[in-house]
Amino acid sequence: MARVFIDDTGQEQAVEIVSHPTAEIGHGVKNIAIAGAALPLVAVSTPALWVIIQAQTDNAGIVAIGGADVDATVSTGTGIALTAGQSIQIPCSDLALLFVDALTNNDGVRFLYGN
């Protein structure tokens, strides 16, 4: 959609109005009580357009984000590894498709998502 306005010189200017597709914002926390066991980011299907996942700033080790078989092991792991405070934005249709693993008991992530 375009709107027209008159600038300081009296000339017409067209401005493009862009709507943002995010209708709602949600957030949460996922702690990994026992390292080495990948857990879903959320327990139930949660539709989303995108998610930003941040490793908790007080984590002692690495957390990994990925699919159901994500593994935070440093040399042979899978997924995206995050150290304390690091974050990643991922486009996704459902938060339940994402899993988290940790190298250290009780490390975790916080997340923000839009749908």
Buried (B, 14 or more C-beta within 10 A) or exposed (E): EEEEEEEEEEEEEEEEEEEEEEEEEBEBEBBBEEBEEBBBBBEEEBEBBBBBBBBBEEBEBBBBBBEEEBBBBEEEBBBBBBEBEBBBEBEBEBBBBBBBBBBBEBBBBBBBBBB
